[in-house]
Amino acid sequence: VPAGFMQNVIAIVETSWRSGDWNGVSGQIIRLVSILVVFYILSLGAAFAFSQLMAIITQGTLKKLREKMFDHMQDLPIRYFDTHSHGDIMSYYTNDVDTLRQLISQSLPQMTISGITLLVVFCIMMYYSIILALLVVAGIICMTIAARAITSRSSKYFLRQQVTIANAEAFMEEMMTGQKVIKVFCHEEGAKADFDKVNDELFENSEKANRFANILMPIMMNIGNLLYVLVAVVGGTLALSGAVGSSITIGVIASFLQLTKSFTMPINQISQQINMIVMALAGAERIFELMDEQPEQDNGYVTLVNAKYDKDGNLTETPEKTNIWAWKHPHEDGTITYQKVCGDVRFYDVDFGYNPDKIVLHDITLYAEPGQKVAFVGATGAGKTTITNLINRFYDIADGKIRYDGININKIKKSDLRRSLGIVLQDTNLFTGTIRDNIRYGNLDATDQEVEAAAQLANADDFIRRLPDGYDTVIDGDGGSLSQGQRQLLSIARAAVADPPVMILDEATSSIDTRTESIVQAGMDGLMCGRTVFVIAHRLSTVQNADVIMVLELGHIIERGNHEQLIAEKGKYYQLYTGAFELE
């Protein structure tokens, strides 16, 4: 439209120059120029609105996608995270999502504009000459076949590229986490060699993907140029031959040649976007794999609630915290009953394997009565931590039964089951935030006084108050500025503030010196008072006061009893305690 306006303006100016009648045409020139200015202003406004709208659409779409991915990830079972590296999972949120950003913000708008252009130009071609239009269609078919042949080869390498990028990120995350170990054992050269292998694999896949993708546009352009020549030759032949029924003239041929250029240009633009489209599809395939992962199944219906006794001595549900927990049982007839949480945990002939063909726990039968302290000892890999993972239902058993207060744990809602268990893991995990927030992670409703009381119980209050900002000191990087022992004290305090009826202590004092351990142990005894406690320990001095000690070996319970009984039997426990055999 602007080009046509400019031709009219030039024609009017030429006519006025020859006639000298400027006054007669000035108004017409001003009108045409004004219309042209309006068009340019509208075009500028449309371009600005388009850019802003695409920014909102693109970032809004990616925001919702990341939210759905993260929400879905929270529902995945522990098994998924045990079998996938952290760097690979992070790559979903960075590289794979970024490929979709390019697709939405660049490729899709360009494809839409090019598609509309192709439709309009093709309709005009059909109006001028059906024969030449069909010739152009034949050329487009050739372009499509070539594009399909090339993209079929490049797409598999783009998918491999996304996978190797994830592998590279996983490798880098592992190297950053283990940097101290690399330095201590002087493994820098080995780490470089390992990185070169990962990097070479990424280079090979990326090079092949882009090699095929980059030859697409030149091929498409050359096919377009050949098509241009064919239209000129065929159109000229038809015009000169004067074929019967042919209305092709020199003017039609000239217009068709221009239309051919206008027709092949959007196709070239589409070919430029194919790289991004194929890469985005590769990223989307990985994202869909994540979204297709089966979430953790939970068919439990028994829930955990705060309870109190009414005037008749019956348990009733209450929203207030009462330090009395109860299991809420809904029945088929619509009635609801409440059962006080006592902390009675029993295993009946339990078998379990992380892989179905490799059982690691065999015929485990045990019980922990309310208020008992049960300790598991044994060599690394004996199955101690696996037992606690089954209590939490991080994994489901292959055979047998586990009952919690007489209730099959499969009937208890997983979130409520885990809320009834306080856990101190061997590997401490702290989050970016203040000391107070990290302790409160165990109970988000805890007051500042309850947080500080929990820290005092774990013997963490002293070192916390010596920090620059006390409980408001901000830690990051998993508490890298704190010692391992201090991080573990915070982990103990976090479990203490939850105030659960059952505690699981997996090497809770493994990173604490002997002197501090005796102090913390006193606090832990106060924390464990009145609760059922499961303790995993390599340091046997921490389990001497346990009510029951169970010795595991290769997934079997081979001995059980208290400290004095097991010493008197002079079996495996006696050997471990006296140093005849050391635990790994």
Secondary structure, DSSP 8 states (H G I E B T S, - for coil): -HHHHHHHHHHHHHHHHHH--HHHHHHHHHHHHHHHHHHHHHHHHHHHHHHHHHHHHHHHHHHHHHHHHHHHHHTS-HHHHHHS-HHHHHHIIIIIHHHHHHIIIIIHHHHHHHHHHHHHHHHHHHHH-HHHHHHHHHHHHHHHHHHHHHHHHHHHHHHHHHHHHHHHHHHHHHHHHTHHHHHHTT-HHHHHHHHHHHHHHHHHHHHHHHHHHHTHHHHHHHHHHHHHHHHHHHHHHHHHHT-TT----HHHHHHHHHHHHHHHHHHHHHHHHHHHHHHHHHHHHHHHHHHTS--------BEEEEEEE-TTS-EEE-SS--S-EEEEEE-TTS-EEEEE----EEEEEEEE-SBTTB--EEEEEEEE-TT-EEEEEESTTSSHHHHHHHHTTSS--SEEEEEETTEEGGGB-HHHHHHTEEEE-SS----SEEHHHHHHTT-TT--HHHHHHHHHHTT-HHHHHTSTTGGG-EE-TTTTTS-HHHHHHHHHHHHHHH--SEEEEESTTTTS-HHHHHHHHHHHHHHHTTSEEEEE-SSGGGSTT-SEEEEEETTEEEEEE-HHHHHHHTSHHHHHHHTSS---
